[in-house]
Structure formats: C-alpha cells, structure tokens
Amino acid sequence: MVMREMTQKDVIDELKNRTGFYKINIKQLLEALDDIIVENMNMATYDEPSEIILFSGWRLGAKRLPEREWREPREGGTTITPEKLIPYCKLKQSFRQRINKLELDEENYDQEEFTDDE
C-alpha cells in the first residue's frame, strides 16, 4: 500500500488552482493559520481543553496533562513524567461520510476502468 502524501507546496499549488489566489498569499495564510492553531493549543489547562473549529467538520484541540509519578515495571522504581500537551483532532460524522463516499466513487471508477473488455 502506497501512502499519498501532500506537502505544503502541493497544498499551496492545489489551492492556487482552485481559487486563483497568488501563491505567496496562500502561503502567508497557511502560516498564519498554523500560528493560530499552535497558540490556541498552548492555552489548554488541566481543567479545560482548548479547541478550535476549522472548516466544516474539523475540530482541533489539545489537553494538558500534569506531571505525574508512575511505577516502572522493569526496575521496580518510580519515574516522574513531565507535563504534556496532547493534541487531538475530531471529525464530524458528515465529514467522514463525505470522505467515505469519495473513496467508494474512486473504487467504482477504478473497477469500471478494468472491466471494459473490447
């Protein structure tokens, strides 16, 4: 199975083709969006996670876990883990259905390609 990977350059090119905006403006927009997401995630506290709702169906967030002590099974001692910020992403059901519909449409298209014997 080959993973399809889109780099930042690929995303910028695709957005340029779909919107007609200049590449430099799109790049600045994506960098600003990245900064906003990081700043928002850093505002998470132990009591309240921090979330940002993007586009239709994307919810990005982070929750902060405090420093804690845990037992190390191999050596029998205890270890302290540092404070962590755990990022997460939630997708709405309608968004997941759109993705699955696109996957099914592509599979049917690929199958039709190979079934035409003339």
RAHU-V133212 format. One record per pair of residues at least 6 apart in sequence whose C-alpha atoms are under 6 Angstrom apart, sorted by the first residue. I is the first residue (numbers start at 1). J is the second residue. Records with the same first field share a line. If there is no record, write none. Layout:
I=J + J
This chain:
41=50 + 61 + 62
44=50 + 63 + 64
45=64
46=64
49=62 + 63
50=61 + 62
51=60 + 61
52=59 + 60
53=59
57=91 + 92 + 95
58=91
59=89 + 90
60=88 + 89
61=87 + 88
62=86 + 87 + 88
63=85 + 86
64=84 + 85
65=83 + 84
66=83
67=81 + 82 + 83
68=80 + 81
69=79 + 80
70=78 + 79
71=77 + 78
72=78
